[in-house]
Amino acid sequence: MTDTSDRSLRGDGTTGANSGAEPGAKSGANSGPEPGPEPGGAPTGGPGLRSALKQRHMTLIAIGGVIGAGLFVGSRVVIQDTGPAAVISFALAGGLVILVMRMLGEMAVARPAVGSFHAYARLALGPLGSFTIGWLYWYFWVNVVALEAVAGAELVRAWLPGLPLWTISLALMLILTAVNMLSVKTFGEFEYWFSSIKVAAITVFLVVGLVFVVGLWPGAHDAGGVDNLTAHGGFLPMGVGPVLTSIIPAVGFFTGAEIAALAAAESAEPGRNVARATRSVVLRVLLFYVGSIFLVVAIVPWSSDKLNGGPYIAALQEIGIPGADTMMRILILIAVLSSLNAGLYSASRIVFALTREGEAPRGLTKLSRSGVPRRAILLATVLGYVAVVFAYVSPDTVFSFIVHSYGAVALFVYLLVALSQLRLRKRLEREDPDSLTLKMWGYPYLSWFTIGAMVVVIAAMAILPATRADFAASLLTVAVVLTSYAFLRRRRRAQSAAGLDLKSD
């Protein structure tokens, strides 16, 4: 393993991060002494980045990361495709993501590092692995930023019909860009309150839905029971096949939980914080997703047209909650803003990590006085807005490709995370077993099972007609990243050869 890879893991590779601070910034962007090391040997913060995120930030970032617009809106597609058995699809997808999070948590606790899984991929899979996982993850979140900006604009347009959609999209992106540009603490606070509102809303829905299902809702004489689970063609009205294929979109809804590991390098106690955040995700993912979807299909017939307006809106209307439509629109808008906030953060931090190994332009390492990689944030914002423009200029061609081109990217990233854990675990057991305070369950068998399950899901995407376009476009995205790596490698070799020639002269 190369020395540069080792520096990435330990977090002490300072190539360009501190020296690139903006004019007037203090050396290293951090005032005071460098953060001390964790027991595993990694510092509590990345070079120049501030350790400003607290435990409450980390926990809510991890929980709120999986509660997005996909749950409130996109779950309708899964329910309509599978019937009440959508509960099984979400349970299987959630289980898969929980296993990946545990694997990531093991590495993040043992070696908190800037860029998180990018650093681990470099150690386990080499430069090709780190380059691929880093830029795929960046591309995923840049697309999320654009798509959420479009979705948010459509929601706001319902209240402000006189404004053009592109204007609203731009305004939303500018607001969240400003939040990220201030400081990591500002990002953490906004994400904390966004996530708190989402968690509170889902908790209220779970309580109200449960009271309704058990027949205790006041004034609802015919309420109660779970007849809708079997009354409209049975629990598996479409058969087993759709239940398995629906795992594919369901996995996408869970994407975001891994942000807690990415943010660990900017927390005061990364090892402890990411361990708690990882553990908290398990039960809450199953409760919020599986529990709430169960209540939806128990309250509303899966074949009802009411679901077209949104599963949760339909359930609340069935219960008899006044103003359910307005309340859910506000909640979905909060979920959209949360995704925008998280997307800009994730895209900027993974690019910042890529710069440390020369896998992204060095100019992106420049930090503000508050230790924020503003240029990296602006890169995600600019390209995200370009995608938003295409949503209105070329919705059926360019924007359609963008939507399809990141469908399987999250799965590719998760697969590389799992492969990294499998290889890195052996090295940690040999060189630093004491750092493994948070371990993957059933290693190596569950690790191999997770990898196998993701390979099966990706293969299913390639075979099934409904997901074939997403797979093809996503595969093209991977091909572009791999081609870029090959070009960069040839360029470095040419520069190295030129340097040797100059020395020989």
FIMI-638520 format. One line per field, with one value per residue (C-alpha): x, y, z; residue in three letters. Coordinates in Angstrom, 3 decimals, always signed. Layout:
BEGIN
x = (X;...)
y = (Y;...)
z = (Z;...)
rest = (ala;...)
END
This chain:
BEGIN
x = (+0.000;+1.332;+2.252;-0.368;-3.037;-1.890;-2.059;-5.630;-6.658;-4.991;-6.228;-2.800;-2.286;-2.315;-1.598;-3.007;-5.783;-4.260;-2.026;-5.009;-6.873;-8.411;-6.531;-6.768;-7.603;-5.571;-3.064;-4.855;-8.204;-8.418;-7.372;-5.613;-3.841;-4.560;-7.181;-5.887;-6.071;-8.782;-7.786;-7.678;-5.085;-7.177;-7.578;-10.938;-11.151;-9.881;-7.138;-8.618;-12.160;-13.810;-14.882;-18.152;-20.802;-22.154;-23.746;-27.264;-26.321;-24.826;-27.809;-30.417;-28.317;-28.239;-31.947;-33.185;-31.002;-33.307;-36.572;-36.899;-39.470;-39.089;-40.858;-43.725;-44.233;-42.209;-43.492;-46.757;-45.120;-43.937;-47.362;-49.181;-46.737;-46.725;-49.880;-49.734;-46.565;-44.759;-44.006;-41.772;-39.999;-39.173;-38.114;-35.699;-34.313;-33.974;-32.175;-29.693;-28.971;-28.608;-25.953;-24.059;-24.307;-22.901;-19.979;-19.370;-19.718;-17.044;-14.550;-15.566;-15.167;-11.815;-10.481;-12.497;-11.327;-12.183;-14.209;-15.025;-15.664;-13.496;-10.497;-11.372;-11.807;-8.308;-6.813;-8.792;-9.242;-6.507;-6.657;-9.149;-11.594;-11.326;-11.609;-14.654;-16.558;-15.758;-16.924;-19.947;-21.071;-20.506;-22.517;-25.339;-25.728;-25.391;-28.326;-30.260;-29.679;-31.147;-34.094;-35.011;-34.802;-37.299;-39.555;-39.419;-40.273;-43.353;-44.502;-43.989;-45.682;-48.944;-48.841;-47.214;-48.641;-47.444;-43.740;-41.850;-40.636;-37.013;-37.058;-38.273;-35.691;-32.917;-34.146;-34.223;-30.719;-29.347;-30.825;-29.342;-26.044;-25.788;-26.450;-23.607;-21.250;-21.428;-20.035;-20.417;-22.180;-24.807;-25.325;-25.608;-28.165;-30.365;-30.192;-30.892;-34.115;-35.174;-34.680;-36.358;-39.505;-39.509;-38.994;-41.686;-44.146;-43.515;-43.814;-47.176;-48.335;-47.311;-49.230;-52.358;-52.299;-51.913;-54.765;-56.949;-56.036;-56.792;-60.203;-59.637;-59.846;-62.661;-65.727;-64.654;-67.137;-66.002;-62.298;-59.910;-58.540;-56.176;-58.673;-57.117;-54.015;-55.908;-59.297;-58.253;-56.684;-54.746;-51.486;-49.566;-52.015;-49.262;-47.218;-43.720;-41.848;-42.878;-42.017;-38.418;-38.126;-39.515;-36.454;-34.597;-36.467;-36.857;-33.059;-32.863;-35.282;-32.919;-29.864;-28.654;-28.046;-24.340;-23.961;-23.350;-20.112;-19.129;-19.700;-17.780;-14.530;-16.178;-17.513;-15.803;-15.703;-15.973;-15.544;-18.155;-20.573;-20.623;-21.019;-24.117;-25.489;-25.026;-26.771;-29.652;-30.347;-31.220;-34.412;-35.526;-35.227;-37.365;-39.823;-40.224;-40.275;-41.645;-43.950;-45.419;-45.822;-47.609;-50.053;-50.619;-51.569;-53.655;-55.634;-55.966;-56.720;-53.585;-55.634;-57.354;-56.949;-56.514;-52.887;-52.133;-52.245;-49.654;-49.851;-49.626;-52.098;-54.539;-54.082;-54.592;-57.684;-59.058;-58.559;-60.313;-57.502;-58.482;-55.964;-54.011;-53.099;-51.585;-49.728;-48.147;-47.138;-45.304;-43.656;-42.600;-41.145;-39.114;-37.925;-36.911;-34.983;-33.292;-32.187;-30.895;-28.963;-27.498;-26.766;-24.668;-22.801;-22.105;-21.031;-18.648;-17.030;-16.423;-14.805;-12.702;-11.493;-10.759;-8.478;-6.175;-5.032;-4.971;-8.247;-9.975;-8.698;-6.457;-8.273;-11.211;-9.164;-9.418;-11.215;-13.016;-12.171;-14.752;-13.127;-15.711;-14.701;-16.735;-15.441;-16.457;-19.928;-20.236;-19.227;-22.131;-24.464;-23.477;-23.753;-26.940;-28.459;-27.361;-29.408;-32.350;-32.135;-32.318;-35.436;-37.246;-35.288;-34.994;-37.167;-37.613;-34.000;-31.172;-33.041;-34.619;-31.131;-29.964;-32.875;-32.088;-28.306;-28.068;-30.672;-28.159;-25.272;-26.134;-26.057;-22.638;-21.370;-22.784;-21.215;-17.794;-18.273;-19.005;-15.995;-13.804;-14.973;-14.353;-10.714;-9.973;-11.269;-8.486;-5.874;-7.304;-7.442;-3.801;-2.403;-4.750;-7.381;-8.073;-9.581;-12.422;-14.756;-17.782;-17.816;-19.842;-22.250;-21.475;-18.258;-17.328;-20.557;-22.928;-20.418;-20.435;-24.220;-24.571;-22.308;-24.188;-27.553;-26.476;-25.094;-28.459;-30.346;-28.044;-28.415;-32.194;-32.046;-30.244;-32.803;-36.156;-37.803;-38.976;-35.431;-33.337;-33.105;-31.916;-29.277;-28.008;-27.755;-26.098;-23.636;-22.775;-22.093;-19.701;-18.010;-17.439;-15.856;-13.588;-12.573;-11.753;-9.563;-7.711;-7.146;-5.877;-3.543;-2.060;-1.613;+0.246;+2.516;+3.258;+4.054;+6.231;+8.101;+8.569;+9.934;+12.438;+13.527;+14.106;+16.193;+18.263;+18.964)
y = (+0.000;+3.415;+6.086;+8.463;+5.862;+5.478;+9.237;+9.244;+6.649;+8.318;+11.723;+13.343;+13.934;+17.712;+18.020;+21.328;+21.493;+24.001;+25.818;+26.553;+28.680;+31.832;+35.100;+36.345;+32.942;+31.708;+29.010;+25.694;+27.459;+26.217;+28.411;+26.772;+23.403;+20.585;+18.137;+15.203;+11.641;+9.144;+5.774;+4.376;+6.914;+9.317;+12.965;+14.324;+16.596;+16.814;+19.225;+22.705;+21.478;+22.440;+19.846;+21.673;+18.956;+17.651;+14.326;+15.683;+16.857;+13.482;+11.497;+13.615;+13.775;+9.968;+9.571;+12.464;+11.431;+8.514;+10.435;+12.273;+13.079;+9.498;+8.209;+10.685;+10.659;+7.939;+5.148;+5.386;+3.649;+0.744;+0.335;+0.376;-2.114;-4.611;-4.074;-4.489;-6.550;-3.225;-3.654;-6.606;-4.657;-1.821;-4.243;-6.052;-2.795;-1.348;-4.454;-4.183;-0.522;-1.263;-3.878;-1.407;+1.232;-1.218;-1.973;+1.720;+2.396;-0.193;+1.572;+5.085;+4.299;+2.570;+5.324;+8.577;+10.261;+13.166;+11.720;+8.618;+5.747;+7.424;+7.055;+3.459;+2.539;+3.895;+1.688;-1.402;-1.128;+1.281;+4.611;+3.302;+2.346;+5.672;+7.716;+5.736;+5.783;+9.452;+10.809;+8.482;+9.687;+13.295;+12.778;+11.169;+14.126;+16.766;+15.092;+14.987;+18.721;+19.390;+17.017;+18.267;+21.875;+21.043;+19.141;+21.960;+24.532;+22.565;+22.475;+26.211;+26.929;+25.660;+28.618;+31.122;+30.294;+33.577;+32.749;+30.796;+27.378;+28.095;+31.202;+29.219;+26.476;+29.062;+30.716;+27.406;+26.512;+29.942;+29.775;+26.363;+27.276;+30.250;+27.946;+25.634;+28.505;+29.972;+27.125;+23.420;+24.314;+26.237;+23.206;+20.990;+23.263;+23.511;+19.751;+19.136;+21.151;+19.860;+16.304;+17.018;+18.201;+15.159;+12.746;+14.456;+14.323;+10.626;+9.886;+11.660;+9.761;+6.449;+7.229;+8.530;+5.685;+3.043;+4.516;+4.467;+0.892;-0.501;+1.214;+3.846;+6.931;+9.175;+9.446;+6.740;+3.944;+1.767;+2.386;-0.274;-3.561;-4.490;-5.827;-3.760;-5.948;-8.872;-7.576;-6.403;-9.382;-10.647;-9.613;-10.465;-9.362;-8.990;-12.032;-12.364;-10.893;-7.238;-7.479;-8.314;-5.791;-3.031;-3.399;-1.403;+1.921;+1.279;+1.165;+4.563;+6.017;+4.998;+6.694;+9.436;+7.459;+7.274;+11.063;+10.583;+8.723;+11.387;+14.111;+12.256;+14.055;+17.363;+16.245;+16.688;+12.952;+11.190;+7.631;+7.859;+9.992;+7.846;+4.706;+6.140;+7.477;+4.116;+2.236;+4.700;+4.224;+0.533;+0.646;+4.018;+2.996;-0.057;+1.900;+4.983;+3.251;-0.225;+0.885;+3.859;+1.970;-0.812;+1.716;+3.310;+0.013;-0.964;+2.300;+2.868;+0.124;-0.297;-0.079;+3.193;+6.202;+8.307;+7.156;+9.235;+12.342;+10.836;+7.794;+9.743;+12.380;+9.603;+7.928;+11.152;+11.990;+8.506;+9.044;+12.385;+14.811;+18.294;+20.098;+16.884;+17.989;+21.292;+19.739;+17.082;+19.626;+21.613;+18.458;+17.333;+20.788;+20.477;+17.052;+18.559;+21.398;+18.877;+16.824;+19.973;+20.905;+17.418;+17.135;+20.292;+19.248;+15.701;+16.732;+19.412;+17.187;+14.234;+16.546;+18.091;+14.585;+13.819;+16.851;+15.420;+12.671;+14.775;+13.240;+16.630;+20.142;+21.512;+24.846;+23.164;+22.756;+26.451;+27.057;+30.056;+31.573;+29.244;+26.157;+25.633;+24.435;+27.116;+26.414;+22.767;+23.868;+26.266;+23.508;+21.358;+24.364;+25.426;+21.966;+21.332;+24.466;+23.496;+20.337;+22.427;+24.512;+21.338;+20.338;+23.214;+23.516;+19.826;+17.785;+14.777;+14.329;+15.797;+16.002;+12.596;+11.126;+12.847;+11.319;+7.834;+8.144;+8.052;+5.355;+2.614;+4.854;+4.569;+0.780;+0.910;+3.126;+0.804;-2.193;-0.531;+0.324;-3.337;-4.547;-2.017;-3.239;-6.853;-6.152;-3.468;-5.578;-8.122;-5.400;-3.802;-7.164;-7.695;-4.216;-2.529;-4.873;-2.505;+0.028;-2.368;-1.212;-1.317;-4.512;-5.768;-8.470;-12.019;-11.116;-12.324;-14.173;-11.197;-9.073;-11.562;-11.853;-8.062;-7.997;-10.889;-9.271;-6.023;-7.881;-9.629;-6.316;-4.690;-7.716;-7.478;-3.844;-4.911;-7.609;-6.096;-3.883;-1.303;-0.597;-1.409;+2.239;+3.304;+0.572;+1.434;+5.153;+4.493;+2.124;+4.890;+7.172;+4.585;+4.257;+8.032;+7.958;+5.030;+6.721;+9.892;+7.890;+6.284;+9.723;+11.139;+8.187;+8.551;+12.278;+11.682;+9.134;+11.572;+14.343;+11.964;+10.899;+14.530;+15.335;+12.490;+13.649;+17.176;+15.859;+13.684;+16.707)
z = (+0.000;-0.883;+1.605;+0.235;+0.880;+4.461;+4.959;+3.670;+6.209;+9.158;+8.081;+8.242;+4.556;+4.341;+0.646;-0.397;+2.172;+4.510;+2.088;-0.097;+2.430;+1.099;+1.582;+5.125;+6.581;+9.502;+8.815;+8.478;+8.738;+12.313;+15.175;+18.064;+18.177;+15.766;+17.012;+18.919;+17.686;+18.391;+19.873;+16.354;+15.361;+13.310;+14.154;+15.129;+12.130;+8.602;+7.633;+7.760;+8.417;+11.689;+14.256;+14.874;+14.570;+17.870;+18.781;+18.313;+14.822;+13.911;+15.166;+13.402;+10.214;+10.142;+10.894;+8.800;+5.882;+5.096;+5.529;+2.253;-0.370;-1.607;+1.487;+1.320;-2.460;-4.167;-1.930;-3.876;-6.854;-4.715;-3.102;-6.436;-7.951;-5.103;-3.028;+0.754;+0.304;-0.174;+3.507;+2.611;-0.154;+2.235;+4.973;+2.634;+1.213;+4.706;+5.898;+3.051;+3.786;+7.504;+6.716;+4.517;+7.245;+9.774;+7.468;+6.919;+10.623;+11.408;+9.139;+10.204;+13.909;+13.385;+11.135;+10.958;+7.765;+5.498;+2.650;+4.669;+2.254;-0.418;+1.908;+2.751;-0.903;-1.607;+1.100;+0.184;-3.587;-4.635;-6.512;-9.082;-6.325;-4.515;-7.727;-8.849;-5.567;-4.956;-8.296;-8.477;-5.063;-6.087;-9.286;-7.314;-4.979;-7.685;-9.394;-6.138;-5.719;-9.171;-8.813;-5.347;-6.544;-9.306;-6.888;-4.348;-7.001;-8.005;-4.373;-3.844;-7.185;-5.670;-3.265;-5.636;-9.075;-10.579;-10.259;-12.958;-11.827;-12.722;-10.524;-7.526;-8.174;-8.280;-5.083;-3.192;-4.344;-3.444;+0.059;+0.830;-0.822;+1.528;+4.496;+3.477;+2.679;+6.188;+8.289;+8.946;+12.191;+10.221;+7.983;+11.053;+12.729;+9.635;+9.057;+12.746;+12.670;+9.252;+10.480;+13.813;+12.016;+9.741;+12.638;+14.710;+11.810;+11.153;+14.880;+15.039;+11.956;+13.548;+16.733;+14.963;+12.435;+15.116;+17.174;+14.041;+13.077;+16.532;+16.458;+19.128;+16.909;+18.249;+16.026;+13.572;+14.208;+11.326;+11.856;+12.989;+11.798;+9.034;+6.497;+3.715;+3.924;+2.368;+1.168;-2.311;-4.019;-1.030;+0.591;-2.611;-5.324;-7.958;-6.939;-5.503;-8.496;-8.022;-4.323;-5.234;-8.080;-5.860;-3.661;-6.329;-5.910;-2.189;-1.746;-3.423;-0.867;+1.953;+0.430;+2.754;+5.931;+5.065;+5.373;+9.097;+8.334;+5.801;+8.411;+11.123;+10.289;+11.209;+14.575;+17.930;+18.720;+15.369;+16.605;+19.336;+17.334;+14.227;+16.357;+18.044;+14.789;+13.066;+15.851;+15.941;+12.231;+12.552;+14.609;+13.319;+9.666;+10.292;+12.429;+10.257;+6.896;+7.490;+10.290;+8.451;+5.149;+7.041;+8.454;+5.035;+3.345;+6.368;+6.291;+2.531;-0.047;-2.141;-5.348;-4.388;-6.685;-3.564;-3.434;-6.525;-4.365;-2.006;+0.297;+3.537;+2.417;+1.511;+4.897;+6.839;+4.782;+5.429;+9.156;+8.878;+9.673;+8.419;+6.234;+5.581;+2.067;+3.194;+6.124;+3.940;+1.295;+3.961;+5.290;+1.801;+1.154;+4.364;+3.206;-0.134;+1.531;+3.802;+0.780;-0.931;+2.192;+2.575;-1.136;-1.263;+1.871;+0.669;-2.833;-1.533;+1.111;-1.183;-3.758;-0.988;-0.127;-3.780;-4.035;-1.377;-3.719;-6.855;-8.083;-8.319;-9.187;-6.445;-6.500;-4.784;-1.589;-0.756;+2.513;+3.946;+7.315;+8.865;+7.336;+4.555;+1.050;-0.711;-4.201;-3.888;-2.770;-5.702;-8.130;-6.946;-7.072;-10.587;-12.113;-10.175;-11.617;-15.123;-14.647;-13.433;-16.625;-18.689;-16.727;-18.440;-21.707;-22.585;-20.194;-22.484;-23.587;-21.505;-18.194;-18.780;-19.201;-15.994;-14.062;-15.368;-15.166;-11.392;-10.730;-9.921;-8.855;-5.156;-5.451;-7.133;-4.318;-1.652;-3.406;-3.360;+0.342;+1.097;-0.891;+0.932;+4.332;+3.425;+2.501;+5.089;+7.980;+7.426;+7.530;+10.679;+12.466;+11.619;+12.299;+14.796;+16.258;+19.162;+16.753;+15.894;+18.648;+16.312;+14.267;+11.338;+12.438;+11.356;+9.555;+6.965;+6.138;+6.368;+4.460;+1.587;+1.821;+1.512;-1.534;-3.124;-2.470;-4.120;-7.131;-7.493;-7.284;-9.870;-12.158;-11.774;-12.862;-16.036;-16.845;-15.894;-18.558;-16.001;-14.736;-17.798;-18.893;-15.440;-15.438;-18.935;-18.180;-14.817;-16.477;-18.923;-15.957;-14.524;-17.916;-18.043;-14.573;-15.473;-18.731;-16.809;-14.440;-17.360;-18.911;-15.614;-15.134;-18.635;-18.079;-14.820;-16.480;-19.288;-16.797;-14.793;-17.914;-18.966;-15.536;-15.754;-19.202;-17.931;-15.037;-17.350;-19.559)
rest = (met;thr;asp;thr;ser;asp;arg;ser;leu;arg;gly;asp;gly;thr;thr;gly;ala;asn;ser;gly;ala;glu;pro;gly;ala;lys;ser;gly;ala;asn;ser;gly;pro;glu;pro;gly;pro;glu;pro;gly;gly;ala;pro;thr;gly;gly;pro;gly;leu;arg;ser;ala;leu;lys;gln;arg;his;met;thr;leu;ile;ala;ile;gly;gly;val;ile;gly;ala;gly;leu;phe;val;gly;ser;arg;val;val;ile;gln;asp;thr;gly;pro;ala;ala;val;ile;ser;phe;ala;leu;ala;gly;gly;leu;val;ile;leu;val;met;arg;met;leu;gly;glu;met;ala;val;ala;arg;pro;ala;val;gly;ser;phe;his;ala;tyr;ala;arg;leu;ala;leu;gly;pro;leu;gly;ser;phe;thr;ile;gly;trp;leu;tyr;trp;tyr;phe;trp;val;asn;val;val;ala;leu;glu;ala;val;ala;gly;ala;glu;leu;val;arg;ala;trp;leu;pro;gly;leu;pro;leu;trp;thr;ile;ser;leu;ala;leu;met;leu;ile;leu;thr;ala;val;asn;met;leu;ser;val;lys;thr;phe;gly;glu;phe;glu;tyr;trp;phe;ser;ser;ile;lys;val;ala;ala;ile;thr;val;phe;leu;val;val;gly;leu;val;phe;val;val;gly;leu;trp;pro;gly;ala;his;asp;ala;gly;gly;val;asp;asn;leu;thr;ala;his;gly;gly;phe;leu;pro;met;gly;val;gly;pro;val;leu;thr;ser;ile;ile;pro;ala;val;gly;phe;phe;thr;gly;ala;glu;ile;ala;ala;leu;ala;ala;ala;glu;ser;ala;glu;pro;gly;arg;asn;val;ala;arg;ala;thr;arg;ser;val;val;leu;arg;val;leu;leu;phe;tyr;val;gly;ser;ile;phe;leu;val;val;ala;ile;val;pro;trp;ser;ser;asp;lys;leu;asn;gly;gly;pro;tyr;ile;ala;ala;leu;gln;glu;ile;gly;ile;pro;gly;ala;asp;thr;met;met;arg;ile;leu;ile;leu;ile;ala;val;leu;ser;ser;leu;asn;ala;gly;leu;tyr;ser;ala;ser;arg;ile;val;phe;ala;leu;thr;arg;glu;gly;glu;ala;pro;arg;gly;leu;thr;lys;leu;ser;arg;ser;gly;val;pro;arg;arg;ala;ile;leu;leu;ala;thr;val;leu;gly;tyr;val;ala;val;val;phe;ala;tyr;val;ser;pro;asp;thr;val;phe;ser;phe;ile;val;his;ser;tyr;gly;ala;val;ala;leu;phe;val;tyr;leu;leu;val;ala;leu;ser;gln;leu;arg;leu;arg;lys;arg;leu;glu;arg;glu;asp;pro;asp;ser;leu;thr;leu;lys;met;trp;gly;tyr;pro;tyr;leu;ser;trp;phe;thr;ile;gly;ala;met;val;val;val;ile;ala;ala;met;ala;ile;leu;pro;ala;thr;arg;ala;asp;phe;ala;ala;ser;leu;leu;thr;val;ala;val;val;leu;thr;ser;tyr;ala;phe;leu;arg;arg;arg;arg;arg;ala;gln;ser;ala;ala;gly;leu;asp;leu;lys;ser;asp)
END
